[in-house]
Amino acid sequence: MIKKFNILLIFFLFFTSKSQSFSPEIEQQIYIGCYGSSKQYIGPEKAKSYCMCTLKKLNEKFTDDEIKEIFKQKPKDIMEATKFASLYCEKNF
């Protein structure tokens, strides 16, 4: 029983530590940047869905500090690091 509890505790701590949300400021910056550039190509409603999806995928993979470091890079490198989210959301929105 205690062994199961320890395994569940470790799993819970690992899972919750990586699933923390971006800070509201970072979420807003990412969303505004995405929406501003996407709405002209796919319209406001689709851009809203696409950007929320992209934000969610980035949030699943990166912490605040990691995403800040990515956005300090050259545009080409930013696109490469975040391409997985864009490709996923293009197919699923």
N, C-alpha and C positions, 0 to 999 in steps of 0.2 A: 504494500500500500504506500509506504513512504517513498519507495523507489519510483512508483508511478507519479507521485506528487512532485518529486524532484525533476523528473523528466518534463512534466507539464509546466512547472515553474520556469525551467530553463527555456523551453519553447516559447512561453508567454513573454519572457523578458527579451529574448532575441527578436521575436516578431514585432513587439510593440516598440522597441527601440528603433527599428528601421522604418516603421510606418508612421513616424511623427510627421506632422504636416509642416509645410513651409510656413514661415512667418507671414502674417497678413500683408506686409509690405512687399515681400518677394512675390507672393501670389499675385498681387495687384500689378506689379511691374511686368511679370511674365504675361498675364492675361491681356493687359493693355497693349503690349508690344505685339502679341499674336493677333489680337482682334483688329488692331489698326491696319495691319498688313494683309489680313485675310479677307476682311469684309468686302474689299474692292474686287476681289476675284470670285468669291463664292456667295456673296450676299450676307446680310447681317445675321439672319437666323442660323444658317449653316456655320457661319464663322463662330457664333456663340457656342454651338455644340462642339465644333472642332477644337476650339481653344480650351474649353473645359476638359475635353478628353486629353489634349496634349498636356495641360497642367497636371492632370491626375497621373499620367504616365511618368512625367518627369519627377513628380513628388514621390512616386513609388520607388524610384531608383536613386535619387539624390537627396542629400541634406541641404540645409541653407548654405553652409560653408562650401560644399562641393559645387552647388549651382552658381554661387558667387564667383568661384574660381573659373568655372567654365565661361561665364559671361565676361571675364576679363581678357579672354583670348581673342584671336583674330576671327572675323566673321566666318571664314571657311572652317576653322576648327570648332566654332560653336555649332555650326550646321552639322558637322560630322558627329559631335558628341550627343546631339539631340535628335538626330535623324530617326532613330528607332521609334520615338514617340510620334513624330510626324507621319511616318509610314503606317504605323498602326492606326492612327486616327483617320488618315485619309481613306483607309479601307473600311473603317467601322463607323463613320458618322453618317 
